Amino acid sequence: MLGSVIAIMVMGFVTGALARLAVPGPDPMPVWLTVGIGLVGSWGGGALAAAIWGWGNTTAVSFSGFIVAILLVVAYRRFVQKRPFSGPEAQKFPERGWGMDRFRQRRQQLEDLARQHQQMKAEGDSTADQVRKLGELRDAGVLTDEEFETKKAQLMGRT
């Protein structure tokens, strides 16, 4: 039973992912939405094809499910993201949609990390150089042993 549910979810994901690839331009969306588009497309398109050609025509059932999943991606882009599904505007990154807030947060975190890394490189001090300088400050009496160990741990954790 659990194996069947997992297999259905995986097939929904595959169908949804292929439908997203079939529509040109970026379509960032959460995994659950990709699975949902694949499952609803497969079920709706399969039921439509079965009503027309019968369940015996598995090629028509599968193909129709895929086509409906593509149409769902197009509808998501048009009505949720408020952008066209073709032309130059379709190639631009969306401003709205499910999961975009989380995507922006993750992108900001990556940009911050990259900026910190470049700043550290620009300063030219490696971690070893910074630890050596801290040791000199401790030896000069500017830092206590406890302060030295705390700062050293922070530097080592940063690498």
C-alpha positions, 0 to 999 in steps of 0.5 A: 500500500505505502509502496503504491502511494510512493510510486504514484507520487513519484510518477506525479512528480515526473509528469509535473516536471516534464510538463514544466520543462515543456513550457519555455521559461523559468517556472520556480515552484515548490515540489508539492505543486509539481507533484500536484500538477502531475497528479491532476494532469494525469488523472484529468487527462487520463479520465478524458482519454478513457471516456473518449477511447476507453481504458485499453488505449494506454498511449492515449491515456498517458499522452492526454495526461501529459497534455493536461499537465502542460495546460496546468503549468500554462494556467499557473503561469498565466493566472498565478504568476500573471505572465505569458507562456510564450514570447520574450516576457515568458523568459523573464523570472517571475515576480509572484507565485507560490514559493517565491518568498522562500526562493527570494530568502534563499537567494538573499542568503546565498548572495550574502554568503558570496559577499562575505566570502569576497570580503574575506578574500579582499581583506587577504587574511586567511583564517590562520593569519587571523588566529595568529594575530589573535594569538599576538593580541593575547600574548600582548595582554589585550585579549584574555585566554577565554576571549582568545578561545572564543574568537578562535572558535568563531573563526574556525567555525566560519571556514 
